[in-house]
């Protein structure tokens, strides 16, 4: 019997009892682990590392092999002979005489080893450019992680806000229904008019509509967070609450931190350095190239035959210098210099924007902080006012309108306080992103 009762109680328990509780930090961790944007940034970083490896390996030994198979024809020379026809004109005829009978077939193999000794800064410039691009790609991963952290915190705070508003609406409807029960008793005893009953019914209908809208908003916010943290279709509740915790930095400290740590700024600096290295690589077209080379050639009339083949080898230095390239190098250098100007302008723009974002988020956070403190006092006063008018109405010294008006003020005060807490936490999270606060 006890087992049956336990099973029945288990079935009747609300689903929220078995729901998983998820905190803010845990939500961020889940979002960072299951985000396609971050995975794409990581792939770009891996690509940049391979590109850097390719640039570095271009400075090392390279060995190439080539082979060929040819059909060789004979050698001839041309002989002109003249024939004379009296009274007419001369007739010339040609003949071809075979002078040699070389191999009908030729098979060749060539192996070349080359090591660059001097490239005029071409390889060095490309390596530096690739190094800075790889560093920028690595910072871009952190930038995307910080963006996902902000989006997750925003979704988490939004769900907390919607949950709070839903509870306010539930409490308002429940309080109004309890008030209606008391008014109904008083009406039946003849202490209050029927208009009070009707007025309270209208008020309850309004509260129920607001509750329905609040539940819909809550479900929407729940889906948004679930999508970010990979919990679609799962039952979970939030562990944390909307709370007030002062931000420990002044505006000047926040701006200094942003100038040193904001990923966008660091990436822009690497882009400038990479572009300048590309200028050095382009200027290599003005300079000579020197390579150490070794070549071995094998020729025979049959493949894979060792006897009778011809072998030659050569080792030494090769130098090439483009004396005139129709100003191609100059055009490449000018293009690289223009790219430097472009990324330098982007760097200045990034610095301006990050300062603007930091100041804006800080100002909005401080305004929300002031609202948190003032709205908290307003809630306490609204509660006290509602209790006073409720007692006065029950004692018959005031009307129902005063009670409903006091309740509306209480609901508005609680909503304002919840909104102020939401805005404060949201702008604080936005400020962290503007400052470039690292994930770890």
URRA-V521006 format. One line per field, one symbol per residue. ss: DSSP state (@ for helix, = for strand, . for the rest). burial: # if it has 24 or more other ideal C-beta (glycine too) atoms within 12 Angstrom, else .. Layout:
ss = ???
burial = ???
This chain:
ss = .@@@@@@@@@@@..@@@@.===.@@@@@@@@@@..@@@@@@@@@@@@@@@@@@@@@@....==========...==========.....===========....==============...@@@@@@@@@@@@@@@@@@@@@@@@@@@@@@@@@@@@@@@@@@@@@@@@@@@@@@@@@@@@@@@@@@@.....@@@@@@@@@@@@@@@@@@@@@@@@@@@@@@@@@@@@......===............@@@@@@@@@@@.@@@@@@@@@@@@@@@@@@@@@@@@..============.........===========.......@@@@@@@@@@@@@@@@@@@@@@@@@@@@@@@@@@@@@@@@@@@@@@@@@@@@@@@@@@@@@@@@@@@.....@@@@@@@@@@@@@@@@@@@@@@@@@@@@@@@@@@@@.....
burial = .....................#.#..##.###..#..#..#..##..#..##..#...#...............................................###....#.#..#######################################################.##..##.##........#...##.###.##..#..##..#...#..##.######.#....###...#.#..#......##.###.###########################.#.#.#.#..###............................#..##..#..##..#..##..##..##.###.##.###.##.##..##.##..##.##..##..#......#..##.################################.#.
